[in-house]
């Protein structure tokens, strides 16, 4: 199960001009991965409502959230409350929407 932020929550979290790819397309792309059984698009800024309903044994976040210097994980207490755990997945350098936007803006004609 993979949760994908809705467009409105991405705008709230990342700012105007985001997302670059609409939620429906992001969900379709993720759903096409062999290891994904289901995708849910959520409107909230954090996946806590989904986690409360689904109660995953393992909740995964990107390594940019990993302790000791990572961003806070607001849903961590909820996951721990029912015995689940949070795992941190490695990031791939240069593969993010933010990096893609930066590279496009750096083109000679400004993208």
N, CA, C and O atoms as CSV, one atom per row, in Angstrom:
chain,resi,resn,atom,element,x,y,z
A,1,UNK,N,N,0.851,-1.171,0.000
A,1,UNK,CA,C,0.000,0.000,0.000
A,1,UNK,C,C,0.894,1.230,0.000
A,1,UNK,O,O,1.802,1.343,0.825
A,2,UNK,N,N,0.644,2.139,-0.911
A,2,UNK,CA,C,1.420,3.377,-0.990
A,2,UNK,C,C,0.461,4.553,-0.922
A,2,UNK,O,O,-0.547,4.590,-1.629
A,3,UNK,N,N,0.781,5.509,-0.069
A,3,UNK,CA,C,0.005,6.735,0.022
A,3,UNK,C,C,0.652,7.830,-0.801
A,3,UNK,O,O,1.870,8.005,-0.768
A,4,UNK,N,N,-0.166,8.568,-1.541
A,4,UNK,CA,C,0.297,9.667,-2.383
A,4,UNK,C,C,-0.444,10.925,-1.953
A,4,UNK,O,O,-1.671,10.921,-1.849
A,5,UNK,N,N,0.297,12.000,-1.704
A,5,UNK,CA,C,-0.342,13.263,-1.332
A,5,UNK,C,C,-1.193,13.791,-2.482
A,5,UNK,O,O,-0.775,13.756,-3.639
A,6,UNK,N,N,-2.384,14.278,-2.161
A,6,UNK,CA,C,-3.240,14.936,-3.143
A,6,UNK,C,C,-2.578,16.241,-3.578
A,6,UNK,O,O,-1.698,16.756,-2.888
A,7,UNK,N,N,-2.996,16.762,-4.702
A,7,UNK,CA,C,-2.408,17.993,-5.233
A,7,UNK,C,C,-2.485,19.153,-4.243
A,7,UNK,O,O,-1.516,19.894,-4.084
A,8,UNK,N,N,-3.624,19.315,-3.578
A,8,UNK,CA,C,-3.783,20.430,-2.626
A,8,UNK,C,C,-2.792,20.321,-1.475
A,8,UNK,O,O,-2.231,21.332,-1.051
A,9,UNK,N,N,-2.566,19.113,-0.961
A,9,UNK,CA,C,-1.616,18.977,0.145
A,9,UNK,C,C,-0.184,19.212,-0.328
A,9,UNK,O,O,0.628,19.755,0.421
A,10,UNK,N,N,0.138,18.813,-1.556
A,10,UNK,CA,C,1.478,19.087,-2.096
A,10,UNK,C,C,1.688,20.598,-2.195
A,10,UNK,O,O,2.756,21.099,-1.843
A,11,UNK,N,N,0.670,21.330,-2.676
A,11,UNK,CA,C,0.793,22.788,-2.761
A,11,UNK,C,C,1.014,23.406,-1.387
A,11,UNK,O,O,1.827,24.317,-1.232
A,12,UNK,N,N,0.283,22.906,-0.386
A,12,UNK,CA,C,0.462,23.430,0.971
A,12,UNK,C,C,1.864,23.146,1.497
A,12,UNK,O,O,2.463,23.989,2.163
A,13,UNK,N,N,2.384,21.965,1.200
A,13,UNK,CA,C,3.691,21.560,1.713
A,13,UNK,C,C,4.869,22.108,0.907
A,13,UNK,O,O,5.907,22.453,1.473
A,14,UNK,N,N,4.706,22.185,-0.413
A,14,UNK,CA,C,5.833,22.539,-1.287
A,14,UNK,C,C,5.719,23.930,-1.909
A,14,UNK,O,O,6.713,24.473,-2.391
A,15,UNK,N,N,4.516,24.513,-1.902
A,15,UNK,CA,C,4.349,25.858,-2.439
A,15,UNK,C,C,3.685,25.887,-3.801
A,15,UNK,O,O,3.403,24.852,-4.405
A,16,UNK,N,N,3.441,27.116,-4.272
A,16,UNK,CA,C,2.777,27.277,-5.574
A,16,UNK,C,C,3.613,26.683,-6.701
A,16,UNK,O,O,4.840,26.638,-6.619
A,17,UNK,N,N,2.955,26.239,-7.726
A,17,UNK,CA,C,3.660,25.616,-8.840
A,17,UNK,C,C,3.899,24.138,-8.650
A,17,UNK,O,O,4.436,23.478,-9.540
A,18,UNK,N,N,3.516,23.614,-7.523
A,18,UNK,CA,C,3.667,22.196,-7.244
A,18,UNK,C,C,2.279,21.599,-7.021
A,18,UNK,O,O,1.391,22.321,-6.567
A,19,UNK,N,N,2.056,20.373,-7.303
A,19,UNK,CA,C,2.995,19.409,-7.865
A,19,UNK,C,C,3.194,19.634,-9.363
A,19,UNK,O,O,2.371,20.263,-10.028
A,20,UNK,N,N,4.282,19.116,-9.865
A,20,UNK,CA,C,4.562,19.172,-11.289
A,20,UNK,C,C,3.723,18.116,-12.004
A,20,UNK,O,O,3.230,18.347,-13.108
A,21,UNK,N,N,3.569,16.981,-11.380
A,21,UNK,CA,C,2.778,15.872,-11.928
A,21,UNK,C,C,1.541,15.708,-11.047
A,21,UNK,O,O,1.672,15.562,-9.832
A,22,UNK,N,N,0.334,15.731,-11.640
A,22,UNK,CA,C,-0.897,15.600,-10.854
A,22,UNK,C,C,-0.982,14.274,-10.095
A,22,UNK,O,O,-0.390,13.274,-10.499
A,23,UNK,N,N,-1.724,14.286,-8.996
A,23,UNK,CA,C,-1.843,13.111,-8.122
A,23,UNK,C,C,-2.301,11.864,-8.875
A,23,UNK,O,O,-1.774,10.777,-8.639
A,24,UNK,N,N,-3.266,12.001,-9.770
A,24,UNK,CA,C,-3.759,10.831,-10.504
A,24,UNK,C,C,-2.646,10.170,-11.307
A,24,UNK,O,O,-2.564,8.944,-11.369
A,25,UNK,N,N,-1.791,10.982,-11.921
A,25,UNK,CA,C,-0.679,10.430,-12.701
A,25,UNK,C,C,0.387,9.827,-11.792
A,25,UNK,O,O,0.952,8.780,-12.109
A,26,UNK,N,N,0.667,10.486,-10.652
A,26,UNK,CA,C,1.638,9.927,-9.709
A,26,UNK,C,C,1.133,8.599,-9.162
A,26,UNK,O,O,1.901,7.645,-9.032
A,27,UNK,N,N,-0.160,8.534,-8.840
A,27,UNK,CA,C,-0.739,7.297,-8.311
A,27,UNK,C,C,-0.686,6.173,-9.357
A,27,UNK,O,O,-0.386,5.026,-9.028
A,28,UNK,N,N,-0.975,6.510,-10.600
A,28,UNK,CA,C,-0.928,5.510,-11.670
A,28,UNK,C,C,0.495,4.976,-11.860
A,28,UNK,O,O,0.689,3.775,-12.050
A,29,UNK,N,N,1.469,5.851,-11.810
A,29,UNK,CA,C,2.868,5.442,-11.956
A,29,UNK,C,C,3.276,4.506,-10.825
A,29,UNK,O,O,3.882,3.463,-11.072
A,30,UNK,N,N,2.948,4.870,-9.589
A,30,UNK,CA,C,3.306,4.037,-8.435
A,30,UNK,C,C,2.564,2.696,-8.493
A,30,UNK,O,O,3.137,1.651,-8.185
A,31,UNK,N,N,1.301,2.734,-8.883
A,31,UNK,CA,C,0.501,1.502,-8.956
A,31,UNK,C,C,1.061,0.513,-9.962
A,31,UNK,O,O,0.830,-0.690,-9.837
A,32,UNK,N,N,1.794,0.998,-10.959
A,32,UNK,CA,C,2.367,0.120,-11.979
A,32,UNK,C,C,3.589,-0.651,-11.477
A,32,UNK,O,O,4.044,-1.581,-12.142
A,33,UNK,N,N,4.118,-0.280,-10.325
A,33,UNK,CA,C,5.281,-0.989,-9.779
A,33,UNK,C,C,4.864,-2.372,-9.275
A,33,UNK,O,O,3.807,-2.527,-8.663
A,34,UNK,N,N,5.689,-3.351,-9.534
A,34,UNK,CA,C,5.356,-4.738,-9.210
A,34,UNK,C,C,5.058,-4.951,-7.727
A,34,UNK,O,O,4.177,-5.742,-7.392
A,35,UNK,N,N,5.756,-4.279,-6.852
A,35,UNK,CA,C,5.578,-4.499,-5.416
A,35,UNK,C,C,4.422,-3.741,-4.786
A,35,UNK,O,O,4.216,-3.824,-3.576
A,36,UNK,N,N,3.669,-3.007,-5.585
A,36,UNK,CA,C,2.578,-2.190,-5.048
A,36,UNK,C,C,1.243,-2.852,-5.349
A,36,UNK,O,O,0.909,-3.112,-6.505
A,37,UNK,N,N,0.479,-3.122,-4.284
A,37,UNK,CA,C,-0.846,-3.733,-4.437
A,37,UNK,C,C,-1.964,-2.706,-4.539
A,37,UNK,O,O,-2.981,-2.946,-5.190
A,38,UNK,N,N,-1.769,-1.553,-3.889
A,38,UNK,CA,C,-2.837,-0.541,-3.862
A,38,UNK,C,C,-2.225,0.829,-3.594
A,38,UNK,O,O,-1.224,0.947,-2.888
A,39,UNK,N,N,-2.838,1.860,-4.165
A,39,UNK,CA,C,-2.409,3.241,-3.937
A,39,UNK,C,C,-3.606,4.027,-3.431
A,39,UNK,O,O,-4.718,3.896,-3.944
A,40,UNK,N,N,-3.362,4.844,-2.418
A,40,UNK,CA,C,-4.396,5.718,-1.891
A,40,UNK,C,C,-3.886,7.151,-1.965
A,40,UNK,O,O,-2.746,7.432,-1.595
A,41,UNK,N,N,-4.738,8.060,-2.448
A,41,UNK,CA,C,-4.402,9.477,-2.490
A,41,UNK,C,C,-5.066,10.116,-1.284
A,41,UNK,O,O,-6.272,9.973,-1.083
A,42,UNK,N,N,-4.266,10.831,-0.468
A,42,UNK,CA,C,-4.836,11.442,0.734
A,42,UNK,C,C,-4.693,12.958,0.687
A,42,UNK,O,O,-3.697,13.487,0.193
A,43,UNK,N,N,-5.706,13.645,1.210
A,43,UNK,CA,C,-5.789,15.112,1.141
A,43,UNK,C,C,-5.055,15.824,2.267
A,43,UNK,O,O,-4.702,16.995,2.131
A,44,UNK,N,N,-4.823,15.139,3.368
A,44,UNK,CA,C,-4.198,15.769,4.529
A,44,UNK,C,C,-2.706,15.986,4.277
A,44,UNK,O,O,-2.133,15.411,3.351
A,45,UNK,N,N,-2.087,16.820,5.108
A,45,UNK,CA,C,-0.661,17.091,4.961
A,45,UNK,C,C,0.205,15.933,5.458
A,45,UNK,O,O,1.364,15.815,5.059
A,46,UNK,N,N,-0.336,15.090,6.311
A,46,UNK,CA,C,0.365,13.896,6.779
A,46,UNK,C,C,-0.547,12.690,6.549
A,46,UNK,O,O,-1.759,12.854,6.407
A,47,UNK,N,N,0.014,11.490,6.510
A,47,UNK,CA,C,-0.795,10.295,6.249
A,47,UNK,C,C,-1.456,9.706,7.502
A,47,UNK,O,O,-1.877,8.549,7.486
A,48,UNK,N,N,-1.552,10.481,8.576
A,48,UNK,CA,C,-2.049,9.920,9.838
A,48,UNK,C,C,-3.446,9.301,9.728
A,48,UNK,O,O,-3.685,8.239,10.303
A,49,UNK,N,N,-4.364,9.931,9.013
A,49,UNK,CA,C,-5.720,9.370,8.893
A,49,UNK,C,C,-5.677,8.003,8.207
A,49,UNK,O,O,-6.361,7.073,8.634
A,50,UNK,N,N,-4.884,7.881,7.159
A,50,UNK,CA,C,-4.740,6.592,6.464
A,50,UNK,C,C,-4.105,5.553,7.378
A,50,UNK,O,O,-4.544,4.404,7.426
A,51,UNK,N,N,-3.087,5.957,8.091
A,51,UNK,CA,C,-2.388,5.035,8.991
A,51,UNK,C,C,-3.329,4.556,10.089
A,51,UNK,O,O,-3.318,3.380,10.450
A,52,UNK,N,N,-4.137,5.457,10.614
A,52,UNK,CA,C,-5.090,5.091,11.665
A,52,UNK,C,C,-6.048,4.002,11.173
A,52,UNK,O,O,-6.410,3.101,11.930
A,53,UNK,N,N,-6.454,4.087,9.912
A,53,UNK,CA,C,-7.370,3.090,9.343
A,53,UNK,C,C,-6.659,1.802,8.934
A,53,UNK,O,O,-7.169,0.708,9.172
A,54,UNK,N,N,-5.494,1.929,8.326
A,54,UNK,CA,C,-4.817,0.773,7.736
A,54,UNK,C,C,-3.875,0.044,8.694
A,54,UNK,O,O,-3.647,-1.157,8.546
A,55,UNK,N,N,-3.333,0.758,9.670
A,55,UNK,CA,C,-2.433,0.200,10.679
A,55,UNK,C,C,-1.325,-0.674,10.073
A,55,UNK,O,O,-1.232,-1.862,10.380
A,56,UNK,N,N,-0.494,-0.086,9.220
A,56,UNK,CA,C,0.582,-0.892,8.621
A,56,UNK,C,C,1.605,-1.326,9.669
A,56,UNK,O,O,1.886,-0.589,10.613
A,57,UNK,N,N,2.155,-2.516,9.498
A,57,UNK,CA,C,3.224,-2.981,10.386
A,57,UNK,C,C,4.463,-2.107,10.223
A,57,UNK,O,O,5.165,-1.819,11.192
A,58,UNK,N,N,4.725,-1.682,8.966
A,58,UNK,CA,C,5.884,-0.840,8.673
A,58,UNK,C,C,5.405,0.364,7.874
A,58,UNK,O,O,4.747,0.221,6.843
A,59,UNK,N,N,5.743,1.541,8.361
A,59,UNK,CA,C,5.441,2.796,7.668
A,59,UNK,C,C,6.775,3.336,7.159
A,59,UNK,O,O,7.697,3.551,7.946
A,60,UNK,N,N,6.882,3.556,5.857
A,60,UNK,CA,C,8.160,3.964,5.269
A,60,UNK,C,C,8.181,5.446,4.941
A,60,UNK,O,O,7.196,6.017,4.474
A,61,UNK,N,N,9.330,6.050,5.199
A,61,UNK,CA,C,9.584,7.450,4.876
A,61,UNK,C,C,10.935,7.511,4.178
A,61,UNK,O,O,11.737,6.584,4.283
A,62,UNK,N,N,11.182,8.599,3.469
A,62,UNK,CA,C,12.474,8.797,2.836
A,62,UNK,C,C,13.558,9.048,3.876
A,62,UNK,O,O,13.276,9.468,4.998
A,63,UNK,N,N,14.787,8.787,3.491
A,63,UNK,CA,C,15.918,8.942,4.409
A,63,UNK,C,C,16.094,10.372,4.903
A,63,UNK,O,O,16.781,10.598,5.900
A,64,UNK,N,N,15.480,11.348,4.218
A,64,UNK,CA,C,15.566,12.729,4.694
A,64,UNK,C,C,14.810,12.929,6.008
A,64,UNK,O,O,14.920,13.985,6.631
A,65,UNK,N,N,14.047,11.928,6.429
A,65,UNK,CA,C,13.338,11.959,7.711
A,65,UNK,C,C,14.075,11.174,8.796
A,65,UNK,O,O,13.665,11.193,9.956
A,66,UNK,N,N,15.152,10.487,8.433
A,66,UNK,CA,C,15.835,9.582,9.367
A,66,UNK,C,C,16.559,10.347,10.475
A,66,UNK,O,O,17.177,11.385,10.233
A,67,UNK,N,N,16.470,9.810,11.700
A,67,UNK,CA,C,17.230,10.398,12.798
A,67,UNK,C,C,18.725,10.223,12.533
A,67,UNK,O,O,19.087,9.319,11.780
A,68,UNK,N,N,19.576,11.004,13.087
A,68,UNK,CA,C,19.274,12.013,14.100
A,68,UNK,C,C,18.981,13.402,13.528
A,68,UNK,O,O,18.464,14.256,14.248
A,69,UNK,N,N,19.299,13.651,12.250
A,69,UNK,CA,C,19.130,14.998,11.723
A,69,UNK,C,C,17.952,15.140,10.769
A,69,UNK,O,O,17.785,16.190,10.148
A,70,UNK,N,N,17.151,14.124,10.648
A,70,UNK,CA,C,16.045,14.158,9.701
A,70,UNK,C,C,14.893,15.043,10.130
A,70,UNK,O,O,14.811,15.495,11.273
A,71,UNK,N,N,14.007,15.275,9.177
A,71,UNK,CA,C,12.800,16.054,9.445
A,71,UNK,C,C,11.914,15.267,10.413
A,71,UNK,O,O,11.999,14.040,10.477
A,72,UNK,N,N,11.064,15.975,11.167
A,72,UNK,CA,C,10.161,15.272,12.094
A,72,UNK,C,C,9.180,14.357,11.346
A,72,UNK,O,O,8.784,14.642,10.216
A,73,UNK,N,N,8.806,13.275,11.988
A,73,UNK,CA,C,7.816,12.332,11.448
A,73,UNK,C,C,6.590,12.414,12.359
A,73,UNK,O,O,6.508,11.686,13.349
A,74,UNK,N,N,5.630,13.298,12.035
A,74,UNK,CA,C,4.487,13.507,12.921
A,74,UNK,C,C,3.688,12.238,13.210
A,74,UNK,O,O,3.086,12.109,14.276
A,75,UNK,N,N,3.683,11.316,12.272
A,75,UNK,CA,C,2.892,10.104,12.428
A,75,UNK,C,C,3.620,8.997,13.179
A,75,UNK,O,O,3.042,7.934,13.407
A,76,UNK,N,N,4.858,9.216,13.566
A,76,UNK,CA,C,5.655,8.176,14.232
A,76,UNK,C,C,5.012,7.694,15.530
A,76,UNK,O,O,4.997,6.492,15.797
A,77,UNK,N,N,4.487,8.602,16.333
A,77,UNK,CA,C,3.862,8.208,17.605
A,77,UNK,C,C,2.638,7.327,17.357
A,77,UNK,O,O,2.407,6.367,18.093
A,78,UNK,N,N,1.862,7.642,16.337
A,78,UNK,CA,C,0.691,6.832,16.004
A,78,UNK,C,C,1.119,5.425,15.606
A,78,UNK,O,O,0.545,4.443,16.078
A,79,UNK,N,N,2.116,5.324,14.746
A,79,UNK,CA,C,2.602,4.006,14.302
A,79,UNK,C,C,3.095,3.199,15.502
A,79,UNK,O,O,2.785,2.014,15.624
A,80,UNK,N,N,3.854,3.832,16.375
A,80,UNK,CA,C,4.377,3.146,17.559
A,80,UNK,C,C,3.255,2.738,18.516
A,80,UNK,O,O,3.382,1.735,19.218
A,81,UNK,N,N,2.169,3.495,18.553
A,81,UNK,CA,C,1.076,3.239,19.506
A,81,UNK,C,C,0.419,1.881,19.316
A,81,UNK,O,O,-0.122,1.325,20.272
A,82,UNK,N,N,0.451,1.333,18.106
A,82,UNK,CA,C,-0.155,0.013,17.888
A,82,UNK,C,C,0.911,-1.055,17.614
A,82,UNK,O,O,0.589,-2.169,17.199
A,83,UNK,N,N,2.185,-0.705,17.851
A,83,UNK,CA,C,3.256,-1.689,17.699
A,83,UNK,C,C,3.933,-1.712,16.346
A,83,UNK,O,O,4.762,-2.583,16.085
A,84,UNK,N,N,3.594,-0.769,15.481
A,84,UNK,CA,C,4.255,-0.691,14.178
A,84,UNK,C,C,5.608,-0.015,14.301
A,84,UNK,O,O,6.005,0.418,15.383
A,85,UNK,N,N,6.309,0.071,13.182
A,85,UNK,CA,C,7.598,0.758,13.189
A,85,UNK,C,C,7.727,1.616,11.937
A,85,UNK,O,O,7.070,1.374,10.925
A,86,UNK,N,N,8.585,2.621,12.032
A,86,UNK,CA,C,8.878,3.487,10.893
A,86,UNK,C,C,10.229,3.074,10.322
A,86,UNK,O,O,11.210,2.961,11.056
A,87,UNK,N,N,10.276,2.850,9.019
A,87,UNK,CA,C,11.522,2.513,8.328
A,87,UNK,C,C,11.860,3.646,7.371
A,87,UNK,O,O,10.971,4.325,6.856
A,88,UNK,N,N,13.151,3.844,7.139
A,88,UNK,CA,C,13.606,4.939,6.293
A,88,UNK,C,C,14.263,4.374,5.039
A,88,UNK,O,O,15.186,3.563,5.111
A,89,UNK,N,N,13.766,4.822,3.892
A,89,UNK,CA,C,14.247,4.326,2.608
A,89,UNK,C,C,15.296,5.273,2.036
A,89,UNK,O,O,15.160,6.491,2.147
A,90,UNK,N,N,16.337,4.719,1.427
A,90,UNK,CA,C,17.383,5.588,0.868
A,90,UNK,C,C,16.841,6.447,-0.274
A,90,UNK,O,O,15.963,6.024,-1.027
A,91,UNK,N,N,17.377,7.645,-0.385
A,91,UNK,CA,C,17.041,8.531,-1.488
A,91,UNK,C,C,18.062,8.327,-2.602
A,91,UNK,O,O,19.205,7.953,-2.342
A,92,UNK,N,N,17.650,8.571,-3.829
A,92,UNK,CA,C,18.547,8.463,-4.976
A,92,UNK,C,C,18.922,9.886,-5.383
A,92,UNK,O,O,18.059,10.679,-5.757
A,93,UNK,N,N,20.209,10.201,-5.307
A,93,UNK,CA,C,20.675,11.540,-5.650
A,93,UNK,C,C,20.192,11.968,-7.029
A,93,UNK,O,O,20.280,11.213,-7.998
A,94,UNK,N,N,19.686,13.179,-7.097
A,94,UNK,CA,C,19.273,13.752,-8.378
A,94,UNK,C,C,17.907,13.333,-8.862
A,94,UNK,O,O,17.453,13.828,-9.893
A,95,UNK,N,N,17.221,12.427,-8.149
A,95,UNK,CA,C,15.903,11.977,-8.581
A,95,UNK,C,C,14.832,12.507,-7.630
A,95,UNK,O,O,14.445,11.841,-6.669
A,96,UNK,N,N,14.369,13.709,-7.918
A,96,UNK,CA,C,13.269,14.297,-7.169
A,96,UNK,C,C,12.658,15.382,-8.034
A,96,UNK,O,O,13.312,15.906,-8.936
A,97,UNK,N,N,11.416,15.719,-7.766
A,97,UNK,CA,C,10.776,16.809,-8.502
A,97,UNK,C,C,11.524,18.114,-8.277
A,97,UNK,O,O,11.704,18.902,-9.206
A,98,UNK,N,N,11.958,18.341,-7.047
A,98,UNK,CA,C,12.682,19.564,-6.726
A,98,UNK,C,C,13.949,19.676,-7.568
A,98,UNK,O,O,14.246,20.746,-8.098
A,99,UNK,N,N,14.693,18.588,-7.695
A,99,UNK,CA,C,15.921,18.596,-8.495
A,99,UNK,C,C,15.610,18.769,-9.974
A,99,UNK,O,O,16.328,19.483,-10.675
A,100,UNK,N,N,14.555,18.129,-10.457
A,100,UNK,CA,C,14.163,18.272,-11.861
A,100,UNK,C,C,13.811,19.729,-12.168
A,100,UNK,O,O,14.234,20.266,-13.192
A,101,UNK,N,N,13.052,20.357,-11.301
A,101,UNK,CA,C,12.691,21.765,-11.487
A,101,UNK,C,C,13.942,22.640,-11.485
A,101,UNK,O,O,14.061,23.553,-12.302
A,102,UNK,N,N,14.876,22.368,-10.571
A,102,UNK,CA,C,16.113,23.144,-10.502
A,102,UNK,C,C,16.901,23.018,-11.801
A,102,UNK,O,O,17.410,24.012,-12.320
A,103,UNK,N,N,17.003,21.795,-12.328
A,103,UNK,CA,C,17.756,21.582,-13.564
A,103,UNK,C,C,17.096,22.268,-14.752
A,103,UNK,O,O,17.789,22.821,-15.607
A,104,UNK,N,N,15.780,22.241,-14.819
A,104,UNK,CA,C,15.072,22.907,-15.918
A,104,UNK,C,C,15.289,24.415,-15.845
A,104,UNK,O,O,15.535,25.058,-16.865
A,105,UNK,N,N,15.201,24.975,-14.653
A,105,UNK,CA,C,15.401,26.416,-14.497
A,105,UNK,C,C,16.830,26.832,-14.815
A,105,UNK,O,O,17.073,27.983,-15.177
A,106,UNK,N,N,17.776,25.909,-14.686
A,106,UNK,CA,C,19.176,26.214,-14.959
A,106,UNK,C,C,19.508,26.141,-16.451
A,106,UNK,O,O,20.609,26.517,-16.852
A,107,UNK,N,N,18.584,25.669,-17.267
A,107,UNK,CA,C,18.831,25.612,-18.709
A,107,UNK,C,C,19.030,27.027,-19.250
A,107,UNK,O,O,18.473,27.982,-18.708
A,108,UNK,N,N,19.817,27.165,-20.310
A,108,UNK,CA,C,20.107,28.500,-20.850
A,108,UNK,C,C,18.870,29.348,-21.151
A,108,UNK,O,O,18.881,30.562,-20.951
A,109,UNK,N,N,17.813,28.708,-21.629
A,109,UNK,CA,C,16.596,29.486,-21.930
A,109,UNK,C,C,15.627,29.522,-20.758
A,109,UNK,O,O,14.504,30.001,-20.913
A,110,UNK,N,N,16.031,29.028,-19.582
A,110,UNK,CA,C,15.201,29.060,-18.378
A,110,UNK,C,C,14.079,28.038,-18.367
A,110,UNK,O,O,13.154,28.137,-17.561
A,111,UNK,N,N,14.153,27.065,-19.247
A,111,UNK,CA,C,13.179,25.997,-19.259
A,111,UNK,C,C,12.017,26.357,-20.082
A,111,UNK,O,O,11.082,25.566,-20.210
